[in-house]
Structure formats: C-alpha cells, structure tokens
Amino acid sequence: MSICKRFPIVAALTLLACVACREPTVPGPPATRADADSAFVATLRARLEAATAAGEFSGAVLVARDGRTLFEGAYGFADRERGVPNTPLTQFRVGSMNKMLTAVAALQLVQAGTLRLDAPLGTYLPDYPNAEVASKVTPHHLLTHTGGTGDIFGPAFTAHRSELRNTEDYLRLYGTRGLRFEPGARWEYSNYGFLLLGALIERAGGIRYDDGVAARVHAPAGMTATGAAPEDSLVPGRAAGYTRQLVPGALVSNAPTLPWRGTPAGGGYSTVGDLARFAAALREHRLLDSAHTALLLAGKVETGPGVRYAYGFLDRVVGGRRFVGHSGGAPGMNGELAFEPNGGYVVVVLSNLDPPAAGGVAAFILERLPPPTPAGGR
C-alpha cells in the first residue's frame, strides 16, 4: 500500500571561520578512515536527535561498510500510548520495500526454470478474467512496472480493505480491469502488477506466497524477525504506526489505513538488522546465483534523472557510488534500503511515521558517507 518515493539529494558545504585571521576556511578531509567515520557518526547522530526532537523522525537506522556496523541506533517511540521506545530490534512495517522480496522470489523461479520472464501471464494463470492482460503482460513487465496494470488504491480498496486477504481476493476485485497502456510502452508504478507477481509465484512455485517467501528468502537470508502476520495478530515487537494524514494537525494511529495483512506489493514488517542481512545474502549469492543476482539488480527502465528501475529494485548512482534498493511509504510507515551490490555500504532506515521520515534520513546519509580511503589515512 505504498508508492516508491525518491527524495532530492542536496549538497552541504560547511564553512568555518578562522579565529586567527577572521577569513573563512574550508576544513580539510579527516586524516584517517577512523577520523572520517567518527565525524560521519557524530554528524548523523546530531541529525537524528534534532529530527526526533522536532517530531520528524521516529525509527531505527543502521549503516554498515564491508560487513562492519558503523552506526546503529533507534529514536522515538514504538508505542506512544504505552511509552515503549523504539530499539534496533523493533519491527517496522516496510510498505513497498517488500517488492524486493517478491522480485527475489520470482527470479528464484526463473533460475529454476519454472517461470519465464517473457511468457504471457495466461501461461500461468489460464483462468485470468481479462484476456488482453493475460495474453500481453509478462513477468518482465510486472517486475519493471511497464505492464500497464494500474494500482489498487482508491474507492474499491477502501470499500473492501478488510476483505482482501490473499492474492485471489485482489484478482477477483481487479481482474476484469483492462490495460492502462500497451505493455512495454512506458513506466508507471503498479502495485497491482506486484500482486499479479505474487499470484504467478504461487502458481509456478506451488506454494502460498507468504510461505514461499518465508522458506526461500527469509530463512536463507537469516531474516528471523521479518514476517507478514495479519494486522489483528499480536506481534510483540511490531511498532505502532502514526500518521498526520487522517486528522489535520494531529498524530494518530494509522490502523484505519492498513490492509488485512501485507501483500506481494507491499506490507509486512522487518528490522534494520534483517534488511541488512537480506542485502548481505544477495551479495553473497545465497538467494540467487551470480547471473540472476546481476539480472535482478541491473536497471532496465529510466524513472528519473540517474535512476533506473530494475526488477523490484531501484538502481542509481549517489556520490559516485552505485546503490540498489527500494523504499516504502504510506500513512504511518516509511523505510529505505540502499546498498552497494558488490560490497561497501549498506544503509537501512525504518520509521513508524509518514514519509519522508525515513527517506529524508536515508538521503542525508547517502550524501555524507565517508570516502573509501580518506586522503593520507588507512
């Protein structure tokens, strides 16, 4: 129930006044990598403390480089009414970040030879109600948001929110709908397209979507705190979400906006540690072989300046480094994962507030990551 969001990158230049000569000077780079890391952590901590005090952030942050954690911290409250603070182990709703896991599950079937990227949807869903969609849309189109399959949010979703409990329910509600444009003609973000991917994963993989992702993605990646239990289930570590979008001027529960449970298009919950482990599992080819990992992460359709959509991942360059990942945002939830696919940095930010609570922090981090080897340092 979310839309992928990008936040602008803003360069920051700090000028310090020279006390002796009273002329502005620009500080030189830290002498060592340790100095650069310490300066980065201090700057990030100050930013997070200020954002939390201003009511702009509540959540958890993890920054790692080459498998070593540079910063991990949590701010604000997981449950404001009960005074329960967020911790690095708090489980936050991830919204559209779940598309990454859906894409991995789909590529696992491609790797196994049971799903073809260029096969029409009807090959796997022969009973799909709309013949044009079934005959023209392929998994490649769905994975890249180029299928013309539209969104799910609007009056129909609002009216049936509590009744939509599995992929079949969504297909019954939206399956007769036609195409918005010819598949492959352009890029348009489609939550319904990823619900269709969930249905393909179930048919081609022979297992319910949630069970398949848990067994084939969560388990091998070591994601023990990630799941998609229904919203009426008791999940002790799951944060409550808070939004300003329902009552003007008030921060209230996002419960009235939530689906019955997470879907292949978005939802479920995770921790900053689990998402960092997911990135590591992809890098180490524990989820897909090297060829299919490269296929998964390679940008295919331009979505904006310097940003291309891959298969369930964004592929972009920030500060001269290539990052892949995905964001998620909806009332009372926001998150972002960005990592260098061949080693280097992993950045995870999760929040239980409206966007851009996490996205703004992620952008701040990506703009300021220490260079790989500071001048004169080790």
N, C-alpha and C positions, 0 to 999 in steps of 0.2 A: 504494500500500500504506500508506495513511495516513488518519488521521481528522482532520478540521478541528478545531482547538483554539482556544479563547479563554482569555485569561488576565485575571484581575481587574485593574481599574485602581485603584491605591492612591494617594491624595493624600499629598504630603510637604510638611511645613511646618518650616522650619529657623529656630530662634530663636538669636540671637547675644547674648551677654552684653555689656552696655555697661560697659567698664572704668571709666569716669569715675564713673558713678552706680550701677553694680552693679545695674541694673534691666534685665530682658530687653527687647530691642527686636527688631522685625521689619525686615530690610533692605528698603529701597525698591527699586523697579524700576531696572534699569540705565538710564543717561541716554540712550543711543543704541542704535540697532539693532546696531551693531558691538559694543558692550559686551554686549548681550544674547546675541549669537551667541557671543562669546568665553566668556562664563560657561557657556552651554549646552555648548559643546565641551569645556571643562575638566571639567564635571560628568560628561559622557558618557565621556570618556577615563578618568577615575578609576573609574567603574563598570565599564568593560570590563577594565581592568587588574586590579581586585580580583576580578572574576568569573573571569578567566583564571587568576589565581594560586590560586584556590580550586578549580580544576578544573570550574567550572560553565559555562565558555564556551570555545569554540574555533571560529573562523569569521571572517567578514568583515561589515562594516557600511558602509552608505552612506546619508547624509542630504543631500538637496538641497532647495532652495527656488527656485522660479521658474527652473529650469534651471541654477542655480549650486550647486556642491557645497559644503556647509557642513562635512561631515566624511566622510572615507573612511579606513578602517583595517582591519587584519587582525591576528588574535591566534591563538596556539596553533599546532598542527601539522597539516598536511595528511597527513603520513605520519610517525607517531610512531616507527616502527621505523627509518626512514632519516633522521630528524631534519629532514624537509622542512617549512619553515614555511608557514603559510597566507599568502596575499597577496590584494590586492583582485582579482586575476585568477584566483584559484583557482576551479575549477568544483565546486560542491557539488550533491549530489543534492537535488532540490527537493520530492519527495513530492507531496502533493496540490496544491501550487501549480500544477502542470501543468493542473489543471482550468480555470484561467483561459484557457489557450491553446486547450484543447478547446472551451470556450464561444465564444471568438472565431471559431474555425474553423467552428463550427456557425452562428453568426449571419452569417458571410460568405455561407453558402449560403442562408440566409433572405433576406438582402439581394439575392442574385442570383435569387431566385425558384425555386430548385431544392429547397428544403426548407421545409415548412410547420410552424410551431410547434404547430398544433392537429391535425395529421394523425396517425392511429394508426400505431404502429410498423410494423405489417404493410404499410403503403403502400410502404415502402422495403425491408422485409425480409419478403417474402411467404412465405419458407420458414422463418420463425422457429418453433421447435418448440412453444412454448406458445401456444395460440390466444387465451387470455384476455389474456395480456400483449400479444400482437400487436394485439389489437382495442381495448384500453382505454388503453394507455400512449402518451403523445405526447412529442415533443421538449420541450415546455414542462415536463411532469412530470419528465423526466430532468434538465433544466437546473436545476430548483429542488429536487431531492431529494424530490419529492412523489409519485413513481410507485409506491412500494411494492415496488421491485425488489430490495431487500436488498443484502447485502455480498458480498465474495468471499473474505474471510479465514476460516480455520478448517481443519478436517481435510482437506477436499478440496484446498484451495490448498496446504497443506503437502505432501500426497502427490504433487501434480502440478506443484510450483513450477517445476522445470527444463523441463517440457514445454510450459508456457504461453508461447507465443512470438508470438502475434498475436491479433487480436480473434476470429477464427474459433475458435481453441482455447478461449478463455473462453466463447464462446457454446455450443460443444459440451458443455462441462463443466457450465454452469449454465442452459442454455437451456430445459430441461424444467421448471424450477422455477416454481412458481406465485407469485402475488402475496401479499405480507405484509399488505396492506390495500388498500382501494379507492383507485385513483389520485385524487389531489387531496384526500384526506381529512385528511392531516396531513403534517408534515415529518419525514423520517428519513434521515439521511445515507446515501447509497448509492453506494459505489464501483462496483458493477456497473452502476448507471444510467449512469455516465460511460463505461464500456466499451461499453454499447449506443450511446451517442452517437458513439463512435469508429467503430462499425460503420455507423451512419447516414451519417457524414461520408464514409466510404469508398464506400458505395453511391450516395449522392446526388451526391457530388463526383467520382466516377470515378477516384480516386487513393488509394493506400495512405495510411493515417493519418499516419505519420511523414513521408512525402514531401510530403503536402499541407500539414502544419503548417510544415515547413521552408521551403516555397516561398511560402506565403501569409501566414505570421505571422513567422517568424524573419527572413526576408530583408527584407521591407519595414520591419521594426522595427529592423534593423541588429543583430540578435542573433547575432553571429558565433561566440560561444563557447557556445552552447546546443545541446544535442542529446540523443539517446536511443540511443547506441551500446550494444550488449549489454554486460552486466557482464563478460564474459570478453574484451572488446576492450581494447586499450591506449589509454587516453585520458590523455596525459601530464600534463595539468593538473588531472585529477579527484582530489579528496581521497578518502582512505580514510575510511570511517565507523567510529565506535567507540561501543559500547553497554555499558551496565551491566545490561541485561535478560536476558542469556544465562547469565552466570556470576555468582552472588551475590558482591558485593564486588570484582569485577574489571572493568576496562575492556578489552573485547576487540573484535575485528573484527565488523562487522555482516554480513559476507558470507553467513553461513548463512541470513539472513532475506530476502535480496534476490530479486526476481523475475529472470527471464532478461534482461529489459530493461524500461524504463519503458513505461507504458500510457497510454491516454487518461484514466484515472482518477488517475494519479499516477506519478511517476518521472521519469527523465531527469535532466539536470543543467544548471546555469546559473551565472552570476556575478552579483554585485551590480550591476555596470555594465549587463549585458544586461537585467536585470529593470527597472532604471531606464529604459532605452531602450524597453522594452515599454510602460511607463506613459506615456512621452512620446508614443509612436506612437498610443496610444489617445486621448490628449488632443488630438493634432493631426489626428485622423481619417484617419490613414494606413492603418488596418486596417479601419475601418468608417466609414460616413458618420455625420453627427451624430445623426440619428434612431435608427439602430441602435446607436450607442455608448450613447446615453441608455437605450435599451431593455435593453441588456446589463447596465448598471450599476445600474439602479433596483431597490431592494429590493422583493421580492414576497411573501416568507413570513417571518413573525417566527420567529426561532430562539432568542431570549433577550431580556432587557430592553435595549431600544435597539439591537438588532441584527436586520437582516433579510437574508435570502439573496436575491440577485439571480439572474443567470444565470452560475453559476460564480464569482461574486464575493460577498463579504460587503459590506454597506452599513451603516455605523454612524456615529455622531457621538461624537467624543472631544474634550474640551476646547472644545466649541463649534464644532468643525470637522467637516465630513463627509469621511470616508475610505472608500475602497473597496479591495478587495484580497482576498488569501487566504493562509492559512497551509498548512504541510505538516509532518507529524510522523510518525516511525516510528523503530524502533531505529537509532541512529547517524545520524540526519538530522533537521533541524528548520529551518524557514525561515518568513519572513513578508514580504509586500509590502503596504504601505499607502500610498495616495496620494490627494491631493485631486483629484477628477476635472476640475475647471475651472481648474487652476493652483494653485500653492502648493507644499506639501511633498510629497516622495517619501521614504519610509523603506523600506530593504531590509536585512534581516538574514538571513544564512545561516550554518548551523553543521553540523559533522560530529559532533555529539554528540546524545544523546537529548533529546527535549522535556523541559522548556521552555527549553533553552539559548538558542534564538533568540527564542522567544515572550516570554520574560521581559525580554530586552533591548529588543525592539520596544515592549512596554508601557511600559517605563521611558522610552524616547524620546518616545512619543506624549504621555505625561503632562507632559513638560518642554519641548516645542518652544517657542522664543521667539515672543512675540506678533507679529503682522504689523507693528505700529508701536509700539514701546515709548514710554511717556509721555515727552514732551519730546525725542524723538530723531528721527532721519531714517533 
